[in-house]
Amino acid sequence: MNAQAWAGIRPVVTKEPAESSGLADSVHASVRTVRIPLFAIVSGYWLYVTLSNVLYAKSMNTGLGAVAGMELFAPAAARIAQHLLLFPVLLLCYWGSVRTGWRPVWSKLLVQLPLAAAFGLLARPALELGNYLFLPAHDMLNSEPHGAMGWLTTTGLALWSASATNFLLQYGFGLALVTAFMVYQRFRDSELRVAAIEKAWTSARLAALRMQLSPHTLFNLLHVIRGQVAWDPRMAQTMIVQLADLLRRLLAAGEQDFSSLREEMQFVRLYLQLQQQRFIDRLTVELPADEQLPDLWVPSLILQPLAENAVVHGLARHDGPVGIRVEALIDDDTLVLRVRNDMALSSPVASAGIGVANVRERLTVHFPGAAQLGSAPDGSGHWTAEIRMPVLRTRPSGAVH
């Protein structure tokens, strides 16, 4: 009976306009998860109240009863029976209190106060019923007050008032405990919902950043192939096949937050090979072999924008050869990804474009305060773009298989 009475308890959720069904489902799910711990809290609290009242009555009977020559308080069996009878009433009152809520305060008090008063007023009749159930007939004459109707006398009403006041305070302490637990549970659920929303927002932001790279890269590659169609149709056909492979990898990487370092380096290799087909006499590329790369994980498409910048800005403003070198090394617990290209000494320092800004923002999202991107000339005819980020030795959530 007690568990069934408690099963209906759920916190009050004020109606908000345009609430999503997902949020409502999460609230009802949280209610189901708190029933058992909340029932355990109330049970533990009421057990404490029972023991306290029984021990207090026993100590008073031992002290004052010896002086008066009679027991002034009901025996332990009757006291225990009283609290057992009141326990389901306590659960029902707390159930009604939690369902009612506290806002607005003044209107809700019209319900909360009668619940508390009803529980307090039932304490004395519960004790009389306990006396009737557990005491022999001749012992009931010595119990408080005498007779089944004794509690309606002046003395009995005074005792009833004192009992109601005592149990009203105990009811209030328990209700405060229940309310504090419900407030904590709602606060924790709110934190979980906020964390879930932040995670979803971060995922959407990263997906948008990755999708920003796809059309940007595709446009540049198509521009490269267009320049070869009239001059070398066979070369253009070969580049289209390479572009198809590159786009397949681009779409796969664009759907994931992380990919292996080898996959990322292979993507950069395919991209630079396409560029070499166009600038076969000018562009040389140096990349580490797959077996030289450590088994690490990096954000998807993190190197490609830097490689693209190296090609575009390295070939600008001069007709000489350009070398591009891509490196990956570990410095303590930091992974260093470096793209270095030759450049004309007269080339102005270009501002960060879409690709570099994209890389910097994704590093900020993935590794707040723990990763950085530097991109600047070294004064000797070379431009170096360097990423420093934490080493990821295990596959993060959302990584490419």
C-alpha positions in Angstrom: 0.0 0.0 0.0 2.8 2.4 0.9 4.7 1.9 -2.3 1.5 2.2 -4.3 0.6 5.5 -2.6 4.1 6.8 -3.2 4.2 5.7 -6.8 1.8 8.5 -7.8 4.1 11.3 -6.5 5.5 13.5 -9.2 6.6 17.1 -9.1 4.5 19.9 -10.4 5.5 21.2 -13.8 3.9 24.5 -14.6 2.5 24.8 -18.1 4.8 26.7 -20.4 3.7 27.9 -23.8 5.2 26.1 -26.8 7.0 23.5 -24.7 8.7 20.8 -26.8 7.5 17.2 -26.3 11.1 16.1 -25.9 11.5 18.3 -22.8 8.2 17.0 -21.4 9.4 13.5 -21.9 12.7 14.2 -20.1 10.7 15.7 -17.1 8.5 12.6 -16.8 11.5 10.3 -17.1 13.3 12.2 -14.3 10.1 11.9 -12.1 10.2 8.1 -12.6 13.8 7.9 -11.6 13.3 9.9 -8.3 10.4 7.9 -6.9 12.5 5.1 -5.3 15.1 7.4 -3.7 12.4 9.8 -2.6 10.5 6.9 -1.0 13.7 5.8 0.7 14.3 9.3 2.1 10.8 9.6 3.5 11.0 6.1 5.0 14.3 6.8 6.6 13.1 10.1 8.0 10.0 8.5 9.4 11.9 5.7 11.0 14.1 8.3 12.7 11.0 10.1 14.0 9.5 6.8 15.2 12.6 5.9 17.2 12.9 9.4 18.6 9.4 9.5 19.8 9.4 6.0 21.3 12.7 6.6 23.1 11.5 9.9 24.4 8.3 8.4 25.7 10.2 5.6 27.3 12.6 7.9 29.1 9.8 10.1 30.4 7.9 7.1 31.7 11.0 5.9 33.4 11.6 9.2 35.1 8.3 10.9 35.7 6.3 7.7 35.8 8.3 6.5 38.8 7.3 9.7 40.7 3.7 9.7 39.6 3.3 5.9 40.1 1.8 5.4 36.6 2.8 5.6 33.0 2.2 9.1 31.7 3.0 8.2 28.0 1.7 5.4 25.8 3.9 2.3 25.7 6.3 1.6 22.9 4.0 -0.8 21.1 1.3 1.7 20.8 3.7 4.4 19.7 5.1 2.2 17.0 1.6 1.3 15.8 0.8 5.0 15.8 3.7 5.8 13.4 2.9 2.8 11.2 -0.7 3.9 10.8 0.4 7.5 10.1 3.1 6.5 7.5 0.7 5.9 4.5 -1.1 9.2 5.5 2.3 10.9 5.5 3.0 9.6 2.0 -0.4 10.7 0.7 0.0 14.2 2.2 3.5 14.5 0.7 2.1 13.3 -2.7 -0.6 16.0 -2.6 2.0 18.6 -1.5 4.4 17.8 -4.3 1.6 17.7 -6.9 0.3 21.0 -5.6 3.7 22.8 -5.7 4.4 26.2 -4.1 3.8 28.8 -6.9 2.0 31.1 -6.5 2.7 30.9 -2.8 -0.4 32.4 -1.3 -2.9 30.3 -3.4 -0.9 27.1 -2.9 -0.9 27.6 0.9 -4.6 27.2 0.8 -3.9 23.5 -0.1 -0.6 23.0 1.7 -1.8 24.1 5.1 -4.9 21.9 5.2 -2.7 18.9 4.3 -0.3 19.6 7.1 -3.2 20.2 9.6 -5.0 17.0 8.6 -1.8 15.0 9.2 -1.2 16.6 12.6 -4.8 16.1 13.7 -4.8 12.4 12.8 -1.8 11.7 15.1 -3.9 11.5 18.3 -6.6 9.1 16.8 -3.8 7.0 15.5 -2.3 6.6 19.0 -5.7 5.7 20.4 -6.1 3.0 17.7 -2.6 1.8 18.5 -3.7 1.5 22.2 -6.8 -0.4 21.2 -4.9 -2.8 19.0 -1.9 -3.5 21.2 -2.9 -2.9 24.8 -5.0 -5.3 27.0 -8.3 -3.8 28.2 -7.2 -3.3 31.8 -4.0 -1.5 30.6 -6.0 1.0 28.6 -7.2 2.6 31.9 -3.6 3.7 32.6 -3.0 4.9 29.1 -3.3 8.6 28.0 -6.1 9.7 28.1 -8.5 7.2 29.8 -11.2 5.6 27.7 -12.0 5.7 24.1 -13.8 9.0 24.4 -11.3 10.6 26.9 -9.5 12.6 24.1 -12.7 14.6 23.7 -12.5 15.9 27.2 -10.8 19.2 28.2 -7.6 17.2 29.1 -7.9 15.1 26.0 -8.3 18.1 23.7 -5.2 19.7 25.3 -3.3 16.5 24.7 -4.7 16.3 21.1 -3.6 19.9 20.5 -0.1 19.2 21.8 0.2 16.0 19.7 -1.0 17.8 16.6 1.5 20.6 17.1 4.3 18.1 17.6 3.5 16.0 14.5 2.9 19.2 12.5 6.5 20.2 13.1 7.7 16.7 12.2 5.6 16.9 9.1 7.1 20.2 8.2 10.7 19.0 8.7 10.0 16.0 6.4 8.3 18.2 3.8 11.3 20.5 3.8 13.5 17.4 3.2 11.3 16.2 0.4 11.2 19.7 -1.2 15.0 20.1 -1.0 15.5 16.7 -2.7 13.1 17.7 -5.5 14.7 21.0 -6.0 18.1 19.3 -6.2 16.8 16.7 -8.6 15.3 19.4 -10.8 18.6 21.4 -10.7 20.6 18.3 -11.7 18.1 17.5 -14.5 18.4 21.1 -15.7 22.2 20.8 -15.7 21.9 17.6 -17.7 19.6 19.2 -20.2 21.8 22.3 -20.6 24.8 20.0 -21.1 22.9 18.0 -23.8 21.9 21.3 -25.5 25.4 22.6 -25.4 26.7 19.3 -26.9 24.1 19.4 -29.6 25.0 23.0 -30.4 28.7 22.2 -30.5 28.0 19.3 -32.9 25.9 21.5 -35.1 28.5 24.2 -35.1 31.3 21.8 -36.0 29.2 20.2 -38.8 28.5 23.7 -40.2 32.2 24.5 -40.2 33.1 21.2 -41.9 30.4 21.8 -44.5 31.8 25.3 -45.1 35.0 23.6 -46.3 33.3 21.2 -48.7 32.0 23.7 -51.3 35.1 25.9 -50.8 37.4 23.0 -51.6 35.3 21.7 -54.5 35.2 25.1 -56.1 39.0 25.5 -56.0 39.6 22.0 -57.4 37.1 22.4 -60.2 38.9 25.6 -61.1 42.1 23.6 -61.3 40.6 21.0 -63.6 39.0 23.6 -65.8 42.3 25.0 -66.6 43.5 21.6 -68.0 40.5 20.7 -70.1 41.6 22.7 -73.2 45.3 22.2 -72.8 45.5 18.6 -71.8 42.2 16.6 -72.0 43.9 13.3 -70.9 45.3 15.0 -67.9 41.9 16.5 -67.1 40.3 13.1 -67.2 42.9 11.7 -64.8 42.3 14.6 -62.5 38.5 14.1 -62.6 39.1 10.5 -61.4 41.3 11.7 -58.7 38.8 14.4 -57.8 36.1 11.7 -57.4 38.2 9.8 -55.0 39.0 13.0 -53.1 35.3 14.0 -52.9 34.4 10.6 -51.6 36.9 11.0 -48.8 35.7 14.6 -48.3 32.1 13.5 -47.8 33.1 10.7 -45.4 35.3 13.0 -43.3 32.7 15.8 -43.3 30.3 13.5 -41.4 32.7 12.9 -38.6 34.3 15.0 -35.9 37.6 13.1 -35.9 39.6 10.9 -38.2 42.9 9.1 -37.9 46.1 11.0 -38.6 46.8 8.6 -41.5 43.4 9.2 -43.1 43.9 13.0 -42.8 47.4 12.8 -44.3 46.1 10.6 -47.1 43.4 13.2 -47.9 46.1 15.9 -48.0 48.2 13.7 -50.3 45.4 13.3 -52.8 44.7 17.0 -52.8 48.3 18.0 -53.4 48.7 15.4 -56.1 45.8 17.1 -57.9 47.6 20.4 -57.6 50.8 18.8 -58.9 49.0 17.7 -62.0 48.4 21.3 -62.8 51.7 22.8 -61.7 53.9 19.8 -62.6 57.0 21.9 -63.3 56.7 24.1 -60.3 55.3 22.2 -57.3 57.1 19.6 -55.3 55.5 18.0 -52.2 57.0 16.2 -49.3 54.8 14.3 -46.9 55.6 11.6 -44.2 55.0 8.0 -45.1 52.1 6.2 -43.5 54.4 4.0 -41.5 56.1 7.0 -40.0 52.9 8.5 -38.6 51.8 7.7 -35.0 48.4 6.1 -34.3 46.7 9.3 -33.3 43.4 11.1 -34.0 42.9 14.6 -35.2 39.8 16.7 -36.2 38.6 15.9 -39.6 39.8 18.1 -42.5 42.1 20.0 -40.2 45.1 19.9 -42.5 43.5 20.4 -45.9 42.8 24.2 -45.5 46.5 24.7 -44.6 47.7 22.7 -47.6 45.4 24.7 -49.8 46.8 28.0 -48.5 50.3 26.7 -49.0 49.6 26.0 -52.7 47.7 29.3 -53.4 50.0 31.7 -51.6 53.2 29.8 -52.4 52.6 30.1 -56.1 51.5 33.7 -56.0 53.6 36.6 -57.2 56.5 34.6 -58.8 57.2 32.0 -61.4 59.8 30.0 -59.5 59.5 26.5 -58.0 57.6 26.0 -54.8 58.2 23.3 -52.3 55.5 22.2 -49.7 56.4 20.1 -46.8 53.9 18.6 -44.3 55.2 17.3 -41.0 53.6 15.6 -38.0 55.6 15.1 -34.7 54.9 14.7 -31.0 56.4 17.2 -28.5 55.7 15.7 -25.0 51.9 15.5 -24.9 51.4 17.9 -27.8 50.8 16.9 -31.4 52.5 19.4 -33.8 51.1 19.5 -37.4 53.2 21.8 -39.6 52.7 22.9 -43.2 55.6 24.8 -44.7 55.8 26.3 -48.2 58.2 28.5 -50.2 57.0 32.0 -51.0 58.1 35.1 -52.8 60.0 37.5 -50.6 58.0 40.4 -52.0 54.7 38.7 -51.1 52.6 40.8 -48.6 51.5 39.1 -45.4 48.0 38.0 -46.3 45.1 38.1 -43.8 43.5 34.9 -42.6 41.1 33.5 -45.2 38.1 31.2 -44.8 40.2 28.1 -44.4 42.5 29.3 -41.7 39.7 31.0 -39.8 37.7 27.7 -40.0 40.6 25.7 -38.6 41.2 28.1 -35.8 37.5 28.1 -34.8 37.3 24.3 -34.9 40.4 24.0 -32.7 38.7 26.3 -30.2 35.6 24.2 -30.1 37.4 20.9 -29.8 40.1 21.9 -27.4 39.1 25.1 -25.6 42.3 26.8 -24.5 44.5 23.7 -25.2 45.2 24.1 -29.0 46.5 26.9 -31.2 47.2 27.7 -34.8 50.1 29.9 -35.8 50.5 31.1 -39.4 53.2 33.5 -40.4 56.3 34.0 -42.6 59.7 33.2 -41.1 61.6 36.0 -42.9 63.7 33.6 -45.1 61.3 33.0 -47.9 59.1 30.4 -46.2 55.6 30.5 -44.7 54.8 28.1 -41.9 51.4 27.2 -40.6 51.6 25.2 -37.4 48.9 23.5 -35.3 49.6 22.5 -31.7 46.9 20.3 -30.1 46.6 17.7 -27.4 47.6 14.1 -28.3 44.6 11.9 -28.8 45.7 8.2 -28.7 42.3 6.7 -28.4 39.4 7.1 -30.9 37.2 10.0 -29.7 33.4 9.8 -30.0 32.4 10.5 -33.6 35.7 9.5 -35.2 36.0 7.8 -38.5 36.2 4.0 -38.3 
